[in-house]
Amino acid sequence: MTIPIQNKSKRVSVLIHILGWTMLGIVLLLLSPLSWRVDVPIQYWWKQIFLGGLLSVIFYINMLVLVPRFLLQDKLYLYLMILLIGVVFYFGLIIYFENIINLPEIMHNAFNPGKPFKPNGRWVFGDVFHLMLFLLSLGISTSVASVQKWQKDESIRKELDRQRINTELSYLKAQINPHFFFNTLNNIYSLTNLDVKKAQEALLKLSRMMRYVLYENQKDETLLSKEVNFINDYIELMKMRLSANVKLDIQVEAPKEDLVIAPMLLLPFLENCFKHGVSSQKESEILIKLEVMGETLFFETRNHIFPLHPESPEAKENGIGLVNTKRRLSLLYPEKHRLKFGKDESNEEYWVNLTIDLS
């Protein structure tokens, strides 16, 4: 049975705390007394156990209550006041416990056998050591609470970034789909006036493509082979409405490995080719090239530029598909893609070069 990651993390955290307190107890509360050349009375070990428990209480109260509610809430003066009161109670409890078990007299007899005990004040070095333990417990617990707060804030920030990116990607994809669907239907509508049979074939291809849009585009990733099939279907659909004046140079390579890619990422570039690179009167050429080398995809398009009819639906659009694709690339493949495009004024061509690392 698989243990949830959150439960594993809690168990590791508990284990770290247990090991930490064990090491602290051994180093600070156990090793030093064992180096004394006297028989340490049992009452002293009671006091050490009490001191260890008291330090652990201070540690967790500071880590779980005082630091989150006061120090990290910009209530520094109140936090310091509570610590001063805590120091008083800390030494008061230690003195009270030592007096209950009569530890000062017992320790005097252990170190000075045969000499009468005269209570004449506390051992300054011992109180300094207790204060150091108090400050050590506060320092470590404050550091742990601060790191946990930072980790929590960082986790929340990353989750918000992830939700923002997912929301934005969903919005961008929602804009691309109607854009593609509208353009394709417009092409088929134009084809019905020329060849009904071709229009029917186009509708069949469109239905297969829309199944891809409906099912694959809802995922974050799809197989590159499916995306290539989608591209080929789109190109075949576009061929049905092209005249003999348009020459197509299609070099789409079928991927040999099961690489994955964001669905419908390349579609706007293809739409751009057929929207601006086709003329009913002049000859034109459209180049579409896709190849895969290792885990890197190379995509290139090149097409002539023809002005659109002012009354056509495409002329009224504002290039939303390309804008969204650039944004999707920056969100999905940061530092892993290179996109270049521009116009070759001398040849009246528009070109696109895209490289994506799909590893």
TITORZA-803887 format. One record per residue (C-alpha): residue number from 0; residue in one letter; x, y, z. Coordinates in steps of 0.1 Angstrom, whole numbers, plus 2048, in hexadecimal, padded with zeros to 3 digits. Each point is the difference from the previous one (the first is absolute). Layout:
<pt k="NUM" r="A" east="X" north="Y" up="Z"/>
...
This chain:
<pt k="0" r="M" east="800" north="800" up="800"/>
<pt k="1" r="T" east="80D" north="822" up="7F6"/>
<pt k="2" r="I" east="805" north="819" up="81D"/>
<pt k="3" r="P" east="7F4" north="824" up="7F7"/>
<pt k="4" r="I" east="81D" north="818" up="7FC"/>
<pt k="5" r="Q" east="7F1" north="817" up="81B"/>
<pt k="6" r="N" east="800" north="7E4" up="81A"/>
<pt k="7" r="K" east="824" north="7F7" up="7F7"/>
<pt k="8" r="S" east="80A" north="824" up="805"/>
<pt k="9" r="K" east="7F0" north="801" up="822"/>
<pt k="10" r="R" east="811" north="7E0" up="80B"/>
<pt k="11" r="V" east="822" north="80D" up="7F4"/>
<pt k="12" r="S" east="7FA" north="821" up="813"/>
<pt k="13" r="V" east="7F6" north="7ED" up="820"/>
<pt k="14" r="L" east="81F" north="7EA" up="7FD"/>
<pt k="15" r="I" east="817" north="81F" up="7FB"/>
<pt k="16" r="H" east="7F1" north="80F" up="820"/>
<pt k="17" r="I" east="806" north="7E1" up="814"/>
<pt k="18" r="L" east="824" north="7FC" up="7F3"/>
<pt k="19" r="G" east="807" north="825" up="807"/>
<pt k="20" r="W" east="7F4" north="7FF" up="824"/>
<pt k="21" r="T" east="813" north="7DF" up="805"/>
<pt k="22" r="M" east="820" north="80F" up="7F4"/>
<pt k="23" r="L" east="7FB" north="820" up="814"/>
<pt k="24" r="G" east="7F9" north="7EC" up="820"/>
<pt k="25" r="I" east="81F" north="7EB" up="7FB"/>
<pt k="26" r="V" east="817" north="81C" up="7F9"/>
<pt k="27" r="L" east="7F4" north="81B" up="818"/>
<pt k="28" r="L" east="7EF" north="7ED" up="81C"/>
<pt k="29" r="L" east="812" north="7DE" up="801"/>
<pt k="30" r="L" east="824" north="801" up="7F5"/>
<pt k="31" r="S" east="80B" north="81D" up="816"/>
<pt k="32" r="P" east="7F4" north="7F0" up="821"/>
<pt k="33" r="L" east="80F" north="7DE" up="7F7"/>
<pt k="34" r="S" east="822" north="811" up="7FE"/>
<pt k="35" r="W" east="7FF" north="80A" up="824"/>
<pt k="36" r="R" east="815" north="7EB" up="818"/>
<pt k="37" r="V" east="7E4" north="7FC" up="819"/>
<pt k="38" r="D" east="7E3" north="7E9" up="804"/>
<pt k="39" r="V" east="7E4" north="815" up="7F2"/>
<pt k="40" r="P" east="7E1" north="7FD" up="816"/>
<pt k="41" r="I" east="7DF" north="7F4" up="7F1"/>
<pt k="42" r="Q" east="7F0" north="821" up="809"/>
<pt k="43" r="Y" east="816" north="812" up="7E7"/>
<pt k="44" r="W" east="7F4" north="7EA" up="7E4"/>
<pt k="45" r="W" east="7DC" north="808" up="80A"/>
<pt k="46" r="K" east="809" north="824" up="7FC"/>
<pt k="47" r="Q" east="80F" north="7FA" up="7DE"/>
<pt k="48" r="I" east="7E1" north="7EE" up="7F4"/>
<pt k="49" r="F" east="7EB" north="81D" up="80E"/>
<pt k="50" r="L" east="816" north="819" up="7EE"/>
<pt k="51" r="G" east="7FE" north="7ED" up="7DF"/>
<pt k="52" r="G" east="7DA" north="7FF" up="802"/>
<pt k="53" r="L" east="7FF" north="825" up="809"/>
<pt k="54" r="L" east="816" north="809" up="7E2"/>
<pt k="55" r="S" east="7EB" north="7EC" up="7E9"/>
<pt k="56" r="V" east="7E0" north="812" up="80C"/>
<pt k="57" r="I" east="811" north="822" up="7FB"/>
<pt k="58" r="F" east="80C" north="7F4" up="7DD"/>
<pt k="59" r="Y" east="7DD" north="7F6" up="7F4"/>
<pt k="60" r="I" east="7ED" north="81D" up="810"/>
<pt k="61" r="N" east="818" north="818" up="7F0"/>
<pt k="62" r="M" east="7FF" north="7EE" up="7DE"/>
<pt k="63" r="L" east="7DB" north="7F9" up="7FE"/>
<pt k="64" r="V" east="7F1" north="81E" up="813"/>
<pt k="65" r="L" east="817" north="81D" up="807"/>
<pt k="66" r="V" east="813" north="804" up="7E0"/>
<pt k="67" r="P" east="7E2" north="7FB" up="7E8"/>
<pt k="68" r="R" east="7E8" north="816" up="815"/>
<pt k="69" r="F" east="817" north="81C" up="80B"/>
<pt k="70" r="L" east="823" north="801" up="7F0"/>
<pt k="71" r="L" east="7F4" north="7F9" up="7DD"/>
<pt k="72" r="Q" east="7E2" north="817" up="804"/>
<pt k="73" r="D" east="816" north="81E" up="807"/>
<pt k="74" r="K" east="7F9" north="800" up="825"/>
<pt k="75" r="L" east="825" north="801" up="80B"/>
<pt k="76" r="Y" east="7FC" north="813" up="820"/>
<pt k="77" r="L" east="7E4" north="7E9" up="80D"/>
<pt k="78" r="Y" east="815" north="7E2" up="7F6"/>
<pt k="79" r="L" east="81E" north="80C" up="813"/>
<pt k="80" r="M" east="7EB" north="808" up="81E"/>
<pt k="81" r="I" east="7F2" north="7DC" up="800"/>
<pt k="82" r="L" east="824" north="7F3" up="7FE"/>
<pt k="83" r="L" east="80B" north="814" up="81E"/>
<pt k="84" r="I" east="7E2" north="7F2" up="814"/>
<pt k="85" r="G" east="809" north="7DE" up="7F3"/>
<pt k="86" r="V" east="824" north="803" up="80C"/>
<pt k="87" r="V" east="7F3" north="809" up="823"/>
<pt k="88" r="F" east="7E9" north="7E1" up="800"/>
<pt k="89" r="Y" east="81C" north="7EB" up="7F2"/>
<pt k="90" r="F" east="818" north="807" up="81C"/>
<pt k="91" r="G" east="7E4" north="800" up="81A"/>
<pt k="92" r="L" east="7F6" north="7DC" up="7F6"/>
<pt k="93" r="I" east="824" north="7F4" up="800"/>
<pt k="94" r="I" east="806" north="80F" up="823"/>
<pt k="95" r="Y" east="7DF" north="7F2" up="80D"/>
<pt k="96" r="F" east="807" north="7DD" up="7F3"/>
<pt k="97" r="E" east="824" north="800" up="80E"/>
<pt k="98" r="N" east="7F3" north="80B" up="822"/>
<pt k="99" r="I" east="7E5" north="7E5" up="800"/>
<pt k="100" r="I" east="819" north="7E4" up="7FA"/>
<pt k="101" r="N" east="81A" north="812" up="817"/>
<pt k="102" r="L" east="819" north="7FF" up="7E3"/>
<pt k="103" r="P" east="818" north="81C" up="80C"/>
<pt k="104" r="E" east="808" north="7EE" up="820"/>
<pt k="105" r="I" east="802" north="7DE" up="7F0"/>
<pt k="106" r="M" east="818" north="80D" up="7E5"/>
<pt k="107" r="H" east="815" north="812" up="81B"/>
<pt k="108" r="N" east="803" north="7DF" up="813"/>
<pt k="109" r="A" east="80A" north="7ED" up="7E0"/>
<pt k="110" r="F" east="81C" north="819" up="7F7"/>
<pt k="111" r="N" east="80A" north="809" up="824"/>
<pt k="112" r="P" east="7FB" north="7E2" up="816"/>
<pt k="113" r="G" east="804" north="806" up="825"/>
<pt k="114" r="K" east="7FC" north="826" up="7FD"/>
<pt k="115" r="P" east="7E1" north="810" up="80E"/>
<pt k="116" r="F" east="7E7" north="80F" up="7E7"/>
<pt k="117" r="K" east="7FB" north="826" up="802"/>
<pt k="118" r="P" east="7E6" north="80E" up="7E9"/>
<pt k="119" r="N" east="812" north="820" up="7F4"/>
<pt k="120" r="G" east="7F1" north="808" up="7DE"/>
<pt k="121" r="R" east="7FE" north="7EE" up="7DF"/>
<pt k="122" r="W" east="81C" north="7F3" up="7EA"/>
<pt k="123" r="V" east="804" north="81C" up="7E6"/>
<pt k="124" r="F" east="810" north="7E9" up="7E5"/>
<pt k="125" r="G" east="7E2" north="7E9" up="802"/>
<pt k="126" r="D" east="7E7" north="81C" up="7FB"/>
<pt k="127" r="V" east="814" north="80D" up="7E3"/>
<pt k="128" r="F" east="7FF" north="7DD" up="7F1"/>
<pt k="129" r="H" east="7DA" north="7FF" up="805"/>
<pt k="130" r="L" east="7FC" north="821" up="7EF"/>
<pt k="131" r="M" east="815" north="7F4" up="7E2"/>
<pt k="132" r="L" east="7E9" north="7E2" up="7FD"/>
<pt k="133" r="F" east="7E2" north="817" up="801"/>
<pt k="134" r="L" east="80E" north="816" up="7E5"/>
<pt k="135" r="L" east="80B" north="7E2" up="7EB"/>
<pt k="136" r="S" east="7DD" north="7F2" up="802"/>
<pt k="137" r="L" east="7F1" north="821" up="7F6"/>
<pt k="138" r="G" east="819" north="805" up="7E4"/>
<pt k="139" r="I" east="7FB" north="7DE" up="7F0"/>
<pt k="140" r="S" east="7DA" north="801" up="804"/>
<pt k="141" r="T" east="7FE" north="823" up="7F1"/>
<pt k="142" r="S" east="815" north="7F5" up="7E3"/>
<pt k="143" r="V" east="7EB" north="7E1" up="7FA"/>
<pt k="144" r="A" east="7E0" north="815" up="801"/>
<pt k="145" r="S" east="80E" north="81A" up="7E9"/>
<pt k="146" r="V" east="80B" north="7E6" up="7E7"/>
<pt k="147" r="Q" east="7DE" north="7EE" up="801"/>
<pt k="148" r="K" east="7EF" north="821" up="7FB"/>
<pt k="149" r="W" east="816" north="807" up="7E2"/>
<pt k="150" r="Q" east="7FA" north="7DD" up="7F2"/>
<pt k="151" r="K" east="7DA" north="804" up="804"/>
<pt k="152" r="D" east="800" north="822" up="7F0"/>
<pt k="153" r="E" east="816" north="7F3" up="7E3"/>
<pt k="154" r="S" east="7E8" north="7E2" up="7FC"/>
<pt k="155" r="I" east="7E2" north="817" up="7FF"/>
<pt k="156" r="R" east="812" north="817" up="7E7"/>
<pt k="157" r="K" east="808" north="7E3" up="7E9"/>
<pt k="158" r="E" east="7DD" north="7F2" up="803"/>
<pt k="159" r="L" east="7F2" north="822" up="7F7"/>
<pt k="160" r="D" east="818" north="803" up="7E3"/>
<pt k="161" r="R" east="7F6" north="7DD" up="7F4"/>
<pt k="162" r="Q" east="7DB" north="809" up="802"/>
<pt k="163" r="R" east="806" north="820" up="7EE"/>
<pt k="164" r="I" east="813" north="7EF" up="7E4"/>
<pt k="165" r="N" east="7E6" north="7E5" up="7FD"/>
<pt k="166" r="T" east="7E4" north="81A" up="7FF"/>
<pt k="167" r="E" east="812" north="814" up="7E6"/>
<pt k="168" r="L" east="808" north="7E2" up="7EB"/>
<pt k="169" r="S" east="7DC" north="7F5" up="801"/>
<pt k="170" r="Y" east="7F5" north="823" up="7F5"/>
<pt k="171" r="L" east="81A" north="800" up="7E4"/>
<pt k="172" r="K" east="7F5" north="7DE" up="7F3"/>
<pt k="173" r="A" east="7DC" north="80A" up="802"/>
<pt k="174" r="Q" east="808" north="81D" up="7EA"/>
<pt k="175" r="I" east="813" north="7EB" up="7E7"/>
<pt k="176" r="N" east="7E6" north="7E5" up="7FB"/>
<pt k="177" r="P" east="7E3" north="817" up="7F4"/>
<pt k="178" r="H" east="819" north="812" up="7EB"/>
<pt k="179" r="F" east="80B" north="7E0" up="7EE"/>
<pt k="180" r="F" east="7DD" north="7F3" up="7FE"/>
<pt k="181" r="F" east="7F2" north="820" up="7F0"/>
<pt k="182" r="N" east="81C" north="802" up="7E6"/>
<pt k="183" r="T" east="7FB" north="7DC" up="7F6"/>
<pt k="184" r="L" east="7DB" north="802" up="7FD"/>
<pt k="185" r="N" east="804" north="81F" up="7EB"/>
<pt k="186" r="N" east="817" north="7ED" up="7E9"/>
<pt k="187" r="I" east="7E7" north="7E3" up="7FD"/>
<pt k="188" r="Y" east="7E4" north="819" up="7F9"/>
<pt k="189" r="S" east="814" north="80E" up="7E3"/>
<pt k="190" r="L" east="807" north="7DD" up="7F3"/>
<pt k="191" r="T" east="7DA" north="7F7" up="7FE"/>
<pt k="192" r="N" east="7FD" north="819" up="7E4"/>
<pt k="193" r="L" east="81B" north="7EE" up="7EC"/>
<pt k="194" r="D" east="7FE" north="7DA" up="807"/>
<pt k="195" r="V" east="7E6" north="7F0" up="817"/>
<pt k="196" r="K" east="812" north="7DF" up="802"/>
<pt k="197" r="K" east="820" north="811" up="80B"/>
<pt k="198" r="A" east="7EC" north="813" up="819"/>
<pt k="199" r="Q" east="7F2" north="7DF" up="80E"/>
<pt k="200" r="E" east="823" north="7F2" up="803"/>
<pt k="201" r="A" east="80B" north="81F" up="811"/>
<pt k="202" r="L" east="7E4" north="7FD" up="81A"/>
<pt k="203" r="L" east="80C" north="7DC" up="808"/>
<pt k="204" r="K" east="823" north="80C" up="805"/>
<pt k="205" r="L" east="7F4" north="81D" up="815"/>
<pt k="206" r="S" east="7EB" north="7E9" up="816"/>
<pt k="207" r="R" east="820" north="7EB" up="807"/>
<pt k="208" r="M" east="813" north="81F" up="807"/>
<pt k="209" r="M" east="7E6" north="80D" up="818"/>
<pt k="210" r="R" east="801" north="7E0" up="813"/>
<pt k="211" r="Y" east="824" north="807" up="805"/>
<pt k="212" r="V" east="7F8" north="823" up="80B"/>
<pt k="213" r="L" east="7E6" north="7F5" up="818"/>
<pt k="214" r="Y" east="813" north="7E4" up="811"/>
<pt k="215" r="E" east="825" north="807" up="7FC"/>
<pt k="216" r="N" east="7FF" north="825" up="804"/>
<pt k="217" r="Q" east="7F1" north="7FC" up="823"/>
<pt k="218" r="K" east="821" north="7F0" up="80B"/>
<pt k="219" r="D" east="820" north="812" up="808"/>
<pt k="220" r="E" east="814" north="7EA" up="7E9"/>
<pt k="221" r="T" east="7FA" north="7E8" up="7E3"/>
<pt k="222" r="L" east="816" north="7E9" up="7EC"/>
<pt k="223" r="L" east="813" north="812" up="7E5"/>
<pt k="224" r="S" east="7F5" north="7E5" up="7E7"/>
<pt k="225" r="K" east="7DC" north="80A" up="806"/>
<pt k="226" r="E" east="808" north="824" up="7FC"/>
<pt k="227" r="V" east="812" north="7F8" up="7DF"/>
<pt k="228" r="N" east="7E1" north="7EC" up="7F4"/>
<pt k="229" r="F" east="7EB" north="81E" up="808"/>
<pt k="230" r="I" east="817" north="817" up="7EC"/>
<pt k="231" r="N" east="7FF" north="7E9" up="7E2"/>
<pt k="232" r="D" east="7DA" north="7FF" up="802"/>
<pt k="233" r="Y" east="7FF" north="826" up="801"/>
<pt k="234" r="I" east="817" north="803" up="7E2"/>
<pt k="235" r="E" east="7EB" north="7E7" up="7EC"/>
<pt k="236" r="L" east="7E1" north="813" up="809"/>
<pt k="237" r="M" east="810" north="820" up="7F4"/>
<pt k="238" r="K" east="80B" north="7F0" up="7DF"/>
<pt k="239" r="M" east="7DC" north="7FA" up="7F6"/>
<pt k="240" r="R" east="7FA" north="826" up="7FC"/>
<pt k="241" r="L" east="821" north="809" up="7EF"/>
<pt k="242" r="S" east="804" north="807" up="7DC"/>
<pt k="243" r="A" east="81C" north="7F5" up="7E9"/>
<pt k="244" r="N" east="810" north="822" up="806"/>
<pt k="245" r="V" east="80B" north="7F5" up="823"/>
<pt k="246" r="K" east="81E" north="7E9" up="803"/>
<pt k="247" r="L" east="804" north="7ED" up="820"/>
<pt k="248" r="D" east="821" north="7F4" up="80E"/>
<pt k="249" r="I" east="7F7" north="7EA" up="81D"/>
<pt k="250" r="Q" east="81C" north="7EF" up="813"/>
<pt k="251" r="V" east="7EF" north="7F3" up="81F"/>
<pt k="252" r="E" east="814" north="7E4" up="811"/>
<pt k="253" r="A" east="7EF" north="7E5" up="814"/>
<pt k="254" r="P" east="810" north="7FF" up="823"/>
<pt k="255" r="K" east="811" north="7DF" up="808"/>
<pt k="256" r="E" east="7FF" north="804" up="826"/>
<pt k="257" r="D" east="7E3" north="805" up="817"/>
<pt k="258" r="L" east="806" north="825" up="807"/>
<pt k="259" r="V" east="7E5" north="816" up="80E"/>
<pt k="260" r="I" east="7F6" north="823" up="7F8"/>
<pt k="261" r="A" east="7E5" north="819" up="809"/>
<pt k="262" r="P" east="7E2" north="7F9" up="7EA"/>
<pt k="263" r="M" east="7F8" north="817" up="7E2"/>
<pt k="264" r="L" east="81F" north="815" up="807"/>
<pt k="265" r="L" east="80B" north="803" up="7DB"/>
<pt k="266" r="L" east="7DD" north="805" up="7F1"/>
<pt k="267" r="P" east="801" north="827" up="800"/>
<pt k="268" r="F" east="820" north="800" up="7EB"/>
<pt k="269" r="L" east="7EF" north="7E9" up="7E7"/>
<pt k="270" r="E" east="7E1" north="815" up="7FF"/>
<pt k="271" r="N" east="815" north="81F" up="7FA"/>
<pt k="272" r="C" east="810" north="7EF" up="7E1"/>
<pt k="273" r="F" east="7DF" north="7F8" up="7F0"/>
<pt k="274" r="K" east="7EF" north="820" up="80A"/>
<pt k="275" r="H" east="81B" north="818" up="7F2"/>
<pt k="276" r="G" east="812" north="7EA" up="7E7"/>
<pt k="277" r="V" east="7E5" north="7F7" up="7E8"/>
<pt k="278" r="S" east="7F4" north="815" up="7E2"/>
<pt k="279" r="S" east="7E6" north="7F7" up="7E6"/>
<pt k="280" r="Q" east="813" north="813" up="7E5"/>
<pt k="281" r="K" east="825" north="7FF" up="807"/>
<pt k="282" r="E" east="817" north="7E2" up="804"/>
<pt k="283" r="S" east="80D" north="7F9" up="823"/>
<pt k="284" r="E" east="813" north="7E7" up="814"/>
<pt k="285" r="I" east="7FB" north="7F3" up="823"/>
<pt k="286" r="L" east="81B" north="7EE" up="813"/>
<pt k="287" r="I" east="7F8" north="7EC" up="81F"/>
<pt k="288" r="K" east="81C" north="7EC" up="810"/>
<pt k="289" r="L" east="801" north="7EC" up="820"/>
<pt k="290" r="E" east="81C" north="7E8" up="80B"/>
<pt k="291" r="V" east="80B" north="7F1" up="820"/>
<pt k="292" r="M" east="824" north="7FB" up="80A"/>
<pt k="293" r="G" east="804" north="7ED" up="821"/>
<pt k="294" r="E" east="7E8" north="812" up="818"/>
<pt k="295" r="T" east="801" north="821" up="7ED"/>
<pt k="296" r="L" east="7E4" north="80B" up="7E8"/>
<pt k="297" r="F" east="808" north="817" up="7E3"/>
<pt k="298" r="F" east="7E3" north="811" up="7EF"/>
<pt k="299" r="E" east="801" north="818" up="7E3"/>
<pt k="300" r="T" east="7E7" north="812" up="7E9"/>
<pt k="301" r="R" east="804" north="818" up="7E4"/>
<pt k="302" r="N" east="7E4" north="80F" up="7EA"/>
<pt k="303" r="H" east="7FA" north="81E" up="7E9"/>
<pt k="304" r="I" east="7ED" north="81E" up="80D"/>
<pt k="305" r="F" east="7E0" north="809" up="7EF"/>
<pt k="306" r="P" east="7E9" north="81C" up="80D"/>
<pt k="307" r="L" east="7DE" north="7F3" up="80D"/>
<pt k="308" r="H" east="7DF" north="80B" up="7F2"/>
<pt k="309" r="P" east="7F4" north="81C" up="817"/>
<pt k="310" r="E" east="7DE" north="7F0" up="805"/>
<pt k="311" r="S" east="80D" north="7DD" up="808"/>
<pt k="312" r="P" east="7FD" north="7F3" up="823"/>
<pt k="313" r="E" east="826" north="7FA" up="802"/>
<pt k="314" r="A" east="806" north="825" up="7F8"/>
<pt k="315" r="K" east="7EC" north="80A" up="81F"/>
<pt k="316" r="E" east="815" north="7EA" up="817"/>
<pt k="317" r="N" east="81D" north="80E" up="815"/>
<pt k="318" r="G" east="818" north="7E3" up="7FE"/>
<pt k="319" r="I" east="7F4" north="7F1" up="821"/>
<pt k="320" r="G" east="80C" north="7DD" up="7F7"/>
<pt k="321" r="L" east="825" north="809" up="7FC"/>
<pt k="322" r="V" east="7FF" north="817" up="81F"/>
<pt k="323" r="N" east="7F2" north="7E4" up="815"/>
<pt k="324" r="T" east="818" north="7E6" up="7F3"/>
<pt k="325" r="K" east="81E" north="816" up="809"/>
<pt k="326" r="R" east="7F1" north="803" up="823"/>
<pt k="327" r="R" east="7FA" north="7DA" up="803"/>
<pt k="328" r="L" east="824" north="7FA" up="7F5"/>
<pt k="329" r="S" east="80D" north="817" up="81B"/>
<pt k="330" r="L" east="7EB" north="7EF" up="81A"/>
<pt k="331" r="L" east="805" north="7DC" up="7F6"/>
<pt k="332" r="Y" east="824" north="800" up="7F4"/>
<pt k="333" r="P" east="812" north="81C" up="812"/>
<pt k="334" r="E" east="825" north="7FF" up="7F7"/>
<pt k="335" r="K" east="7F9" north="7E2" up="7EA"/>
<pt k="336" r="H" east="7F5" north="80F" up="7E0"/>
<pt k="337" r="R" east="80C" north="819" up="7E6"/>
<pt k="338" r="L" east="7E7" north="812" up="7EA"/>
<pt k="339" r="K" east="80A" north="817" up="7E3"/>
<pt k="340" r="F" east="7E9" north="80E" up="7E5"/>
<pt k="341" r="G" east="800" north="81D" up="7E9"/>
<pt k="342" r="K" east="7FA" north="80D" up="7DD"/>
<pt k="343" r="D" east="817" north="7FD" up="7E3"/>
<pt k="344" r="E" east="7F7" north="820" up="7ED"/>
<pt k="345" r="S" east="815" north="7F9" up="7E2"/>
<pt k="346" r="N" east="7EE" north="7DF" up="7F9"/>
<pt k="347" r="E" east="7DF" north="80B" up="810"/>
<pt k="348" r="E" east="801" north="7E2" up="817"/>
<pt k="349" r="Y" east="7F8" north="7FA" up="824"/>
<pt k="350" r="W" east="814" north="7E6" up="813"/>
<pt k="351" r="V" east="800" north="7EE" up="821"/>
<pt k="352" r="N" east="81B" north="7EB" up="811"/>
<pt k="353" r="L" east="7F7" north="7EE" up="820"/>
<pt k="354" r="T" east="816" north="7E9" up="815"/>
<pt k="355" r="I" east="7F3" north="7EE" up="81F"/>
<pt k="356" r="D" east="812" north="7E9" up="818"/>
<pt k="357" r="L" east="7E7" north="7E5" up="808"/>
<pt k="358" r="S" east="815" north="7EF" up="81A"/>
